Amino acid sequence: MNSDSTDKKLPAECDECIDGLQPCLKEINWLKQKQREKIIIRTSITGLSFNAVFGLVKMLIGWFTHSLTITADGITNLTDALRSGVTVFGIRLANRNPSKRHPLGYGRMEYLTSLATSLFIVFAGYESLRQSVGRINTPSLTPLSSLSIAFLVISFTVNIFLARHEYTEGKRVHSPNLITAYVNTAIAVVSSILTLIAAVIAIHRQVDIEGWVSLLISILIILSGIRTGWNAVDSILEKPASDQLAESIRKILISYPPVLNSCNLVVNSIGPENKIGTVDIEIPVNAKVKEVYRAITLAEKQIYKEFGINLTIGILAVNYERPAVTPIYEQIRAAVLEIRGVSGIFAFYWEAASKTAHFGLTVSEGPADFPKLREKVERTLKERFPGIQFDFGFTINAVGNPNVHKGRLSRITG
């Protein structure tokens, strides 16, 4: 073991003070959340202001000219304004301090407010759709004035720049609401284009296609609402940690001796920029506590800086790296990996005095299949290794692709 390598340092604020690492992480997280909140609110208020003005003016023009396409286009802008307002409300709620009842905070309020917004958008689209069908049944030619067309061109141009701004800021701060805003603003651009096309055709061809164009815009509004709701639900429901994330975290952990490997990674998203997780690391049974503590604290810091995950690290004592134990480990590992449904082995510890092997198995089956799988594993081990006792448990591999870590790293998600 190279103890010098444990002096590995990071270009971070607290390299000189390992004991002060956790308070520093909390301070960095608080500053990051405040900066993110400021960017989201500023971008949302910008979108709200433009969309509210454009929406109201378009609704007035549509009301005076009896133009359904401009009315539908105005509804598109007003729903975007509503969404921006709810986004501001949601980010304010999401950044409230944790309480006794909600100790993990309110980060998921961003998703819930986005889901609520989607219902309003779908309802607005349905009302516009209903009016469009009536216009198709009773067409009425209503050419627009040059002033109205000029206003639509201005609205169209501003929305292009607004969509680009929302996309850039949304990617920058990883905000699902701003990305949704970008998509909805892009739909507003398409809506304005369709409205202009209908106006030009009405002026030059004396043909009323407003009902059909309004119908198409209404469908776009409804699809936008459905997409907003689906993205919110998809964010609320937990998804497995990706193979890439699991491997990246593993590489960071094993870069700090005396860590040998990692397993049982769990990552929970409690907000767009607020993730917590747990992982177990394999440590030689004779490792020094000071070295282990230093490795854990530095790894936690680096993982937070790179992935924004507040990770709690558990310790599993192993001895498979010892020359006398490695052959036993390799034989048992090869035997269990031949069993269908077993994808890995971890936390191997050989107790020589009682000839007992302690380890965990990563499996692809669900808990309902554990009894049959346990019987199969026990039967195989007894046949191959008579005179040895085995103490093992199961961990579900929720990510899939059991070969990516050569059967030794398991990942689950909560």
C-alpha positions in Angstrom: 0.0 0.0 0.0 1.4 3.3 -1.0 0.6 5.7 1.8 2.0 8.7 -0.1 -0.8 8.4 -2.6 -3.3 9.2 0.1 -1.9 12.7 0.1 -3.6 13.3 -3.3 -5.2 16.8 -3.2 -8.0 18.5 -5.1 -8.1 22.1 -6.3 -10.9 22.8 -3.9 -11.7 25.2 -1.1 -11.1 22.8 1.8 -8.0 20.8 0.8 -6.3 22.0 3.9 -9.1 21.1 6.3 -10.6 17.6 5.8 -12.5 17.9 9.1 -14.3 20.9 7.7 -15.3 19.2 4.5 -19.0 18.6 5.2 -19.9 22.2 6.4 -18.0 23.5 3.3 -20.0 21.3 1.0 -23.2 22.6 2.5 -22.1 26.2 2.0 -21.1 25.5 -1.6 -24.4 23.8 -2.3 -26.3 26.7 -0.8 -24.5 29.3 -2.9 -25.0 27.1 -6.0 -28.7 26.8 -5.4 -29.1 30.6 -4.9 -27.2 31.3 -8.1 -29.4 28.8 -10.0 -32.6 30.3 -8.5 -31.5 33.8 -9.6 -30.9 32.6 -13.2 -34.2 30.7 -13.4 -36.3 33.5 -12.0 -34.6 36.2 -14.2 -35.1 34.0 -17.4 -38.7 33.1 -16.4 -39.7 36.8 -15.7 -38.3 37.8 -19.1 -40.4 35.1 -20.8 -43.4 36.0 -18.7 -43.2 39.7 -19.6 -42.9 39.2 -23.3 -45.5 36.4 -23.6 -48.0 38.3 -21.4 -47.8 41.4 -23.6 -47.8 39.5 -26.9 -50.6 37.2 -25.7 -52.9 40.1 -24.5 -52.4 42.1 -27.7 -53.0 39.1 -29.9 -56.2 38.3 -28.0 -57.4 41.8 -28.5 -56.6 41.8 -32.2 -58.3 38.4 -32.5 -61.3 39.7 -30.7 -61.7 42.8 -32.9 -60.9 41.1 -36.2 -62.7 37.8 -35.3 -59.5 35.9 -36.2 -59.3 32.5 -34.6 -55.7 32.0 -35.7 -54.5 35.1 -33.9 -56.7 34.2 -30.9 -55.1 30.7 -30.8 -51.6 32.3 -31.2 -52.4 34.6 -28.3 -53.5 31.6 -26.2 -50.1 30.0 -27.0 -48.3 33.1 -25.6 -50.5 33.4 -22.5 -50.0 29.7 -21.6 -46.3 30.3 -21.9 -46.7 33.3 -19.6 -48.6 31.2 -17.2 -45.9 28.5 -17.3 -43.2 31.1 -16.6 -45.1 32.4 -13.6 -45.6 28.9 -12.2 -41.9 28.3 -12.8 -41.0 31.3 -10.6 -43.4 30.1 -7.9 -42.1 26.6 -8.2 -38.4 27.5 -7.8 -39.3 29.7 -4.8 -41.0 26.7 -3.2 -38.2 24.3 -4.2 -35.5 26.4 -2.5 -37.3 26.6 0.9 -35.2 25.4 3.8 -35.8 21.8 4.8 -38.3 21.3 7.7 -38.8 18.7 10.3 -41.6 17.2 8.2 -39.6 17.4 5.0 -35.9 17.0 6.0 -34.7 16.5 2.4 -36.2 19.8 1.3 -38.7 20.8 -1.4 -36.6 20.3 -4.6 -39.3 18.2 -6.3 -41.8 21.1 -6.1 -40.3 22.2 -9.5 -41.6 19.0 -11.0 -45.0 19.3 -9.3 -45.6 22.9 -10.4 -44.6 21.9 -13.9 -47.1 19.1 -13.8 -49.8 21.5 -12.7 -49.0 23.9 -15.5 -49.4 21.1 -18.1 -53.0 20.7 -17.1 -53.8 24.4 -17.7 -52.0 24.2 -21.1 -54.0 21.1 -22.2 -57.3 22.8 -21.1 -56.4 26.0 -23.0 -55.6 23.9 -26.1 -58.9 22.0 -25.8 -60.9 25.2 -25.7 -59.1 26.6 -28.7 -59.6 23.3 -30.5 -63.3 23.4 -29.8 -63.6 26.9 -31.3 -61.5 25.9 -34.3 -63.9 23.1 -35.2 -66.8 25.6 -35.1 -64.9 27.9 -37.4 -64.2 25.1 -39.9 -68.0 24.3 -40.0 -68.8 28.0 -40.5 -65.9 29.7 -42.4 -65.7 33.5 -42.5 -63.1 35.6 -44.3 -61.4 38.2 -42.0 -58.3 39.7 -43.6 -55.8 41.3 -41.2 -54.5 44.9 -41.3 -50.9 45.7 -42.1 -50.4 46.8 -38.5 -51.6 43.4 -37.2 -49.3 41.5 -39.6 -46.4 43.8 -38.5 -47.1 43.0 -34.9 -47.1 39.2 -35.7 -43.7 39.6 -37.3 -42.3 41.4 -34.3 -43.7 38.7 -32.0 -42.2 36.0 -34.2 -38.8 37.6 -34.1 -38.7 38.2 -30.4 -39.9 34.6 -29.7 -36.9 33.2 -31.7 -34.4 35.1 -29.5 -36.4 34.2 -26.3 -36.4 30.5 -27.2 -32.6 30.6 -27.7 -32.1 32.4 -24.4 -34.3 29.9 -22.5 -32.5 26.9 -24.0 -29.1 28.3 -23.2 -30.0 29.1 -19.6 -31.9 25.9 -19.1 -28.9 23.8 -20.2 -26.6 25.9 -18.0 -28.5 25.4 -14.8 -30.1 22.0 -15.6 -33.6 23.4 -15.3 -36.4 21.1 -16.7 -38.8 24.0 -16.5 -36.6 26.3 -18.7 -36.0 23.5 -21.2 -39.8 23.0 -21.3 -40.1 26.8 -21.7 -37.8 26.7 -24.7 -39.9 23.9 -26.4 -43.1 25.9 -25.8 -41.6 29.1 -27.1 -40.5 27.2 -30.2 -44.1 26.1 -30.6 -45.2 29.7 -30.3 -42.8 30.6 -33.2 -44.4 27.9 -35.3 -47.8 29.2 -34.3 -46.9 32.7 -35.4 -45.6 31.4 -38.7 -48.9 29.5 -39.3 -50.9 32.6 -38.4 -48.9 34.7 -40.9 -49.4 32.1 -43.6 -53.2 32.2 -43.0 -53.2 36.0 -43.1 -51.3 36.2 -46.4 -53.6 33.6 -48.0 -56.7 35.5 -46.8 -55.4 38.7 -48.3 -54.1 37.4 -51.6 -56.3 34.4 -52.3 -59.5 35.4 -50.5 -59.6 31.9 -48.9 -60.4 31.3 -45.3 -58.2 28.6 -43.8 -58.2 30.1 -40.3 -60.2 27.2 -38.9 -57.8 24.6 -40.1 -54.7 26.6 -39.0 -56.3 27.3 -35.6 -57.0 23.6 -35.3 -53.3 22.8 -36.0 -52.1 25.4 -33.5 -54.6 24.0 -30.9 -53.1 20.5 -31.4 -49.6 21.9 -30.9 -50.8 23.5 -27.6 -52.3 20.3 -26.4 -49.1 18.3 -27.3 -47.0 20.9 -25.6 -49.1 20.5 -22.4 -48.9 16.7 -22.6 -45.1 16.9 -23.1 -44.7 19.3 -20.1 -46.7 16.9 -17.9 -44.9 13.8 -19.1 -41.5 15.4 -18.5 -42.6 16.3 -14.9 -43.8 12.8 -14.2 -40.6 11.3 -15.7 -38.5 13.5 -13.4 -40.5 12.6 -10.3 -40.2 8.8 -11.0 -36.8 7.5 -10.1 -34.6 6.1 -12.9 -31.6 3.8 -12.5 -28.1 5.4 -12.4 -26.5 5.1 -15.8 -23.6 2.8 -16.4 -21.5 5.8 -17.3 -22.2 7.5 -13.9 -21.6 4.3 -12.0 -18.3 3.7 -13.7 -17.2 7.4 -13.3 -17.9 7.3 -9.5 -16.2 3.9 -9.2 -13.0 5.4 -10.9 -13.0 8.3 -8.5 -13.4 6.1 -5.4 -10.7 3.6 -6.4 -8.3 6.5 -7.1 -8.0 7.1 -3.4 -6.1 4.3 -1.6 -6.9 2.1 0.2 -10.2 1.8 -1.7 -10.3 -1.4 -3.8 -13.7 -1.3 -5.4 -17.2 0.0 -5.0 -20.7 -1.5 -5.1 -24.4 -0.8 -4.2 -24.6 2.7 -5.7 -27.9 4.4 -5.0 -28.7 7.9 -6.4 -31.9 9.7 -5.6 -32.9 13.0 -7.2 -34.7 15.3 -4.8 -34.6 18.2 -7.2 -33.0 19.1 -10.5 -29.8 20.2 -8.8 -30.1 18.3 -5.6 -29.1 14.6 -5.5 -28.2 12.4 -2.7 -26.8 8.9 -2.7 -25.1 6.1 -1.0 -22.3 3.7 -2.1 -20.3 1.0 -0.4 -16.5 0.7 -0.8 -14.4 -2.3 -0.4 -11.5 -1.7 2.0 -8.7 -4.1 3.1 -9.5 -5.4 6.5 -6.1 -4.1 7.8 -6.4 -0.6 6.4 -5.7 2.3 8.8 -8.7 4.3 9.9 -7.0 7.6 9.2 -6.3 6.6 5.6 -9.8 5.4 5.0 -11.3 8.6 6.5 -9.2 10.8 4.3 -10.0 8.7 1.2 -13.8 8.9 1.9 -13.8 12.7 2.6 -11.8 13.6 -0.5 -13.8 11.2 -2.7 -17.1 12.7 -1.4 -15.8 16.2 -2.2 -14.7 15.3 -5.8 -17.9 13.4 -6.6 -20.0 16.4 -5.4 -17.9 18.9 -7.5 -18.2 16.8 -10.6 -21.7 15.4 -10.4 -23.5 17.4 -7.7 -24.2 14.3 -5.6 -24.1 14.4 -1.8 -22.8 10.9 -1.4 -22.7 8.9 1.8 -20.0 6.2 1.7 -20.3 2.9 3.6 -17.4 0.5 4.3 -17.1 -3.2 3.5 -14.0 -4.9 4.9 -12.5 -7.4 2.5 -9.4 -9.6 2.2 -9.6 -11.1 -1.3 -6.5 -9.1 -2.3 -4.3 -11.2 0.0 -2.2 -13.8 -1.8 -3.6 -16.6 0.4 -7.2 -15.6 -0.2 -7.2 -14.6 -3.9 -7.2 -18.1 -5.3 -10.2 -19.0 -3.2 -12.0 -15.8 -4.2 -11.4 -16.4 -7.9 -12.7 -20.0 -7.8 -15.9 -19.0 -5.9 -16.4 -16.0 -8.2 -16.0 -18.1 -11.3 -18.5 -20.7 -9.9 -21.3 -18.2 -9.0 -20.9 -16.2 -12.2 -21.8 -19.4 -14.2 -25.2 -19.4 -12.5 -27.9 -17.8 -14.7 -29.2 -14.6 -13.0 -26.0 -13.8 -11.1 -24.1 -11.0 -12.6 -21.5 -10.1 -9.9 -19.9 -10.8 -6.6 -18.7 -8.1 -4.1 -17.6 -7.6 -0.5 -15.7 -10.9 -0.4 -14.2 -11.8 3.0 -12.6 -15.1 3.8 -12.7 -16.3 7.4 -9.9 -18.9 7.6 -10.5 -20.1 11.1 -14.1 -21.3 10.4 -13.6 -21.7 6.6 -16.4 -19.4 5.9 -16.7 -17.1 2.8 -18.8 -14.0 3.3 -19.9 -12.1 0.2 -22.7 -10.4 -1.7 -24.1 -11.3 -5.1 -25.5 -9.0 -7.7 -28.5 -10.5 -9.5 -30.9 -9.5 -12.3 -33.9 -11.2 -10.9 -36.5 -9.6 -8.6 -37.0 -10.4 -4.9 -39.8 -12.9 -5.8 -37.1 -15.1 -7.5 -34.6 -15.0 -4.5 -35.7 -18.3 -2.9 -35.1 -20.4 -6.0 -32.0 -18.5 -6.9 -30.6 -19.0 -3.4 -31.2 -22.8 -3.6 -29.4 -22.9 -6.9 -26.4 -20.9 -5.6 -26.2 -23.0 -2.4 -26.4 -26.3 -4.4 -23.7 -25.2 -6.8 -21.3 -24.0 -4.0 -21.8 -27.2 -1.9 -21.0 -29.4 -4.9 -18.0 -27.4 -5.9 -16.6 -26.6 -2.5 -17.4 -29.2 0.2 -16.3 -28.3 3.7 -16.6 -24.6 3.1 -19.4 -22.5 4.7 -21.0 -19.7 2.8 -22.7 -16.5 4.0 -24.1 -14.4 1.2 -27.0 -12.0 0.3 -28.4 -10.6 -2.9 -28.4 -7.1 -4.4 -30.5 -6.3 -7.5 -28.6 -4.9 -10.5 -31.1 -2.3 -11.6 -29.0 -0.7 -14.3 -28.6 -3.8 -16.5 -25.4 -4.7 -18.5 -23.8 -6.8 -15.7 -20.6 -7.2 -17.7 -19.6 -3.6 -17.7 -17.8 -3.9 -14.4 -16.7 -7.5 -14.9 -19.1 -8.8 -12.4 -17.8 -6.9 -9.4 -19.7 -3.6 -9.3 -23.4 -3.6 -8.6 -25.6 -0.6 -8.8 -29.2 -0.1 -7.5 -31.3 3.0 -7.4 -34.0 4.0 -4.9 
